[in-house]
Amino acid sequence: MYNFNYIAMKNLVLTIFALFALSTAAQAQFLTGGLKAGVGSSSVSVRDVTSNPAEYANKESVTSYHAGAFARINILGLFIQPEAVFTQTGGRLESNPNATLATRVADIKFNRLDVPIMAGISLGNVVRLQAGPVATTLLSARQDGQNIKSFMENSDWGYQAGIGLDIQRLTLDVRYERISRNYDNPTNQSNYDLANKQILVSVGLKLF
């Protein structure tokens, strides 16, 4: 009887321990999250201009920066990854409408709070293919040092798409992003759609 009770108790303890270990592993695979940061190549372009259309003829890319946090829900090789990211971005617009006028340059800078919601497929828990919408809130906007935030929509939507890699606790992402906003300045009777495009490269660390 003593041996039977001892063996039964031992098996029960081992079973509880195994279930706890499996539960912990399942939770670890189901939900991960951490911090991320990176750089990008950012440009802006305009269309549907209602005044001075020649002023914004060409565009030049600038370096952008971003940092934030992410959480990832994994289900049977599929995943959803919401993020909260502070982004400093912008671009340079140039023009030379005719030979008699000098080239005009406009430097545009944005600070934004972005919330990408990525969804995709994970291949072998290493490679991720992903795409999704981005909800973005404009924190500040300046053109040649002048505040232009009041002339632009505060909130808007865009999208991201790209590829990612997971190497143990490190993540690497390369994405393309496009976010558009309307610029409306009644004083100058100027109105146009401004598109901010970026190639983003980020590195992340899984904290759990």
HUSUL-V238535 format. One record per run of one state. SS is the DSSP state (hx for helix, st for strand, lp for the rest). FROM is the first residue (numbers start at 1). LEN is the number of residues. If there is no record, write none. Layout:
((SS	FROM	LEN) (SS	FROM	LEN))
//
This chain:
((lp	1	1) (hx	2	29) (st	31	17) (lp	48	5) (hx	53	4) (lp	57	1) (st	58	3) (lp	61	1) (st	62	14) (lp	76	2) (st	78	18) (lp	96	8) (st	104	20) (lp	124	3) (st	127	17) (lp	144	2) (st	146	2) (lp	148	1) (hx	149	3) (st	152	1) (lp	153	2) (st	155	13) (lp	168	2) (st	170	16) (lp	186	4) (st	190	17) (lp	207	2))
//
